[in-house]
Amino acid sequence: MKALLTCILLAVALNADALPRSKSELYQFRKSNPCPVNGKQHGACKGWQIDHKVALHCGGVDKATNMQWLSVAEHKAKTKRERKCLKL
């Protein structure tokens, strides 16, 4: 049973990028938190990515209040640390 649950959680995490995101929540986040580089609410933000403070596969919600800007390097490091929440 534990192995099955681990496999399911891993599959969800690996496909997290494929899960639909709320465009309205993303819009709300960008409206209140423009790009740190160019101050724009739309379009690319070179070197920065929007991240969920608490990852969706770790129990976070897809809401603007759970989003933040991170540099690409910070985002990669945080994602690596978050993989721990998949271990049972």
C-alpha positions in Angstrom: 0.0 0.0 0.0 2.8 2.4 0.9 4.6 1.7 -2.4 1.4 2.4 -4.3 0.9 5.7 -2.6 4.5 6.6 -3.2 4.1 5.9 -6.9 0.9 8.0 -7.1 2.5 10.9 -5.4 5.6 10.7 -7.6 3.4 10.6 -10.8 1.5 13.7 -9.6 4.7 15.5 -8.9 6.3 14.6 -12.2 3.2 15.8 -14.0 2.6 18.9 -11.8 3.7 21.2 -14.7 1.0 19.5 -16.9 -1.7 20.3 -14.4 -3.9 23.3 -15.4 -3.2 26.5 -13.5 -5.7 29.2 -12.7 -5.0 32.0 -15.2 -7.1 34.4 -13.1 -5.0 33.7 -10.0 -1.8 34.3 -12.1 -3.3 37.5 -13.4 -4.1 38.7 -9.8 -0.6 37.9 -8.7 1.0 39.8 -11.6 -1.3 42.7 -11.1 -0.2 43.1 -7.5 3.4 41.9 -8.0 4.8 43.1 -11.4 8.0 41.7 -12.8 10.9 42.6 -10.5 13.1 43.4 -13.6 10.9 45.5 -15.8 7.8 46.3 -13.7 5.4 44.9 -16.3 2.3 43.0 -15.4 2.3 40.9 -18.6 4.8 39.2 -20.8 8.3 37.8 -20.1 10.3 38.5 -16.9 13.8 37.6 -17.9 15.7 35.6 -15.3 12.6 35.3 -13.0 9.8 32.8 -12.6 6.6 32.7 -10.6 6.7 30.0 -8.0 4.2 28.6 -5.5 5.4 29.3 -2.0 4.1 25.9 -0.9 4.3 23.6 -3.9 1.1 22.2 -5.2 2.4 18.6 -4.8 3.2 19.4 -1.1 -0.3 20.6 -0.3 -0.1 24.2 -1.6 -3.0 26.0 -3.3 -3.1 27.6 -6.7 -3.9 31.0 -5.4 -2.2 34.4 -5.8 -1.5 34.5 -2.1 0.6 31.3 -2.5 2.8 32.8 -5.3 6.1 34.6 -5.4 8.8 35.7 -7.8 12.1 33.7 -7.6 15.2 33.9 -9.7 15.6 30.9 -12.0 18.5 29.7 -9.8 16.4 30.1 -6.6 13.5 28.3 -8.2 15.6 25.3 -9.2 17.1 25.0 -5.7 13.7 25.3 -4.1 12.2 22.7 -6.4 15.0 20.3 -5.5 14.4 20.8 -1.8 10.6 20.3 -2.3 11.1 16.8 -3.7 11.6 15.7 0.0 7.8 16.1 0.6 7.3 13.2 -1.8 9.2 10.8 0.5 7.1 8.8 2.9 
